[in-house]
Amino acid sequence: LNSCFTYSRFSMRVSDVQVYYFWIQYTISHITHADERMMQLYVLLNQMMTKNKSTRRHNLNYYVPITIPITHRMRLMETKKDQMNFDQVYESYCSSRYIDPDAPALLYRQAIKNYPLPESFDSVQFNLSTSPSSPSSNQSEFLSAVSPILDQPDNNSPIDVEASLRGRIGVLDDIGSELIPEYVLSRYIYN
């Protein structure tokens, strides 16, 4: 049984002595709907590929996992034994280095206390473009999206939201570059 905050994995041995692996997933409605649509697309593509002579000859098809809803917030999804996700890759890296996998998140939560935001900040809706652009333009778009709250008076003292956001982004970049190296996935694949 592998477990984390967002997933748990377990195996079941059934009467025919085969072992089946499942993820316990806590669902988020918009992600769940997207997953269901992708599974429907894979089923349709599999049907089309079975009609094609060359794909049938090479036995090509998409893997469509079995999904079993438990409650409206939880479901079981079938996986393969050797299937991994990025959380498991990161946790295996941390265990090989004797590092706490939650250390970056804990450090970030501790560090952002130095960069407070006004209470009205939580209600702002962000609409950032998803087009590829430079990080500085995305950052300026982000700051322009929060500009309506920059002029709002706060009850305690004025908070420089732009400086707070830049500080939080800097903390995230520092923690990511120091504690999570870029080669974690490539090293896992090559080993």
Secondary structure, 3 states (H helix, E strand, C coil): CEECCCEEEEEEECCCCCEEEEEEEECCHHHHHHHHHHHHHHHHHHHHHHHCHHHHHCCCCCCCCCEEEEECCEEEEEECCCCCCHHHHHHHHHHHHCCCCCHHHHHHHHHHHHCCCCHHHHHCCCCCCCCCCCHHHHHHHHHHHCHHHHCCCCCCCCCCHHHHHHHHHHHHHHHHHHHCCCCHHHHHHHC
